[in-house]
Amino acid sequence: MSDQSARDIRHACVGILETGNTGSKAALAREVAAGWRAGRFEFTASEPLAPDRPARPPRPQLVSPGGVPRRRLNSIQGRFALLHALAHIEFNAIDLAFDMVARFSAVSDLWPEERHAFISDWIAVGDDEARHFMMIESRLVELGGRYGDLPAHDGLWNAAMETSDDLLARLAIAPMVLEARGLDVTPGMAQRLRSVGDEASAAHLDVIYQDEIAHVAAGTRWFEHICRRRGETPQEKFHQLVRDRFRGSLKPPFNVKGRASAGLSENMYRPVAQRELPQNTT
């Protein structure tokens, strides 16, 4: 590797994507993020190619979504299964954030004077995701296992592959649909963990929730900015991309307050959501 590519932030991000070992990927993500903040990397004119699929460890075994175990949270096994699924999401999210930089930071939609801000936002997201993964994996060890002990599914990276051709599509589906879903469900998961006395795990979810607000905010902000640059109406474009690029549907109930804190207004997501069932008041 030349001195120039060793300093190039996109080459550094590709290096993270090509690292399969879980601990090494998370540690390298945090190291690259610290290096970017310290000015040890720069954006150059080189053209590294982000891999279609990032390197993965031999475990967990990847299965269909229906093959992922679900157990009641009133047992250690149930709490372990929940946290294992969360660790898998965070592990994939490391790659999603650094793929955003490697794949999209050179696109013409970004003007040179704003490229540094774009890279900084997604490097920060990737740093958060690595920290989250390390935090949840440590909790799995405390519960008697580790990440990889249970099967997991590959839905998150499938969504990434289906949006690899367009920055707007990636912004719409990754942070504004998938991560926004985390804003809907994470507070409830934390509450359920507290109800069975697992304060330690619930506290980790509290941290993740607060960081996810900033991640969804970054995605929403850049989505709206690129829409305006392309002459698109953000709401209309988001609705189109969800219908065309998202396998599934947006499912209520929504955490309206959490989404609003991230700049995601109801008129952005409700028109493409499933109809919300009326509450049973009997």
Buried (B, 14 or more C-beta within 10 A) or exposed (E): EEEEBEBBBBBBBBBBBEBEEBEEBBBBBBBBBEBBEEEBBEBBEEEBEBBEEBBBBEBBEBBEEEEBBEBEBEEBBBBBBBBBBBBBBBBBBBBBBBBBBBBBBBEEBBEEEEBBEBBBBBBBBBBBBBBBBBBBBEBBEEBEBBBBEBBBBBBBBEBBEBBEEBBBBBBBBBBBBBBBBBBBBBBEBBEBBBEBEBEEBBBBBEBBBEBBBBBBBBBBBBBBBBBEBEEBEBBEBBBBBBEEBBEEEBEBEBBBEBBBBBBBBEEBBBEBBEEEEEEEEE
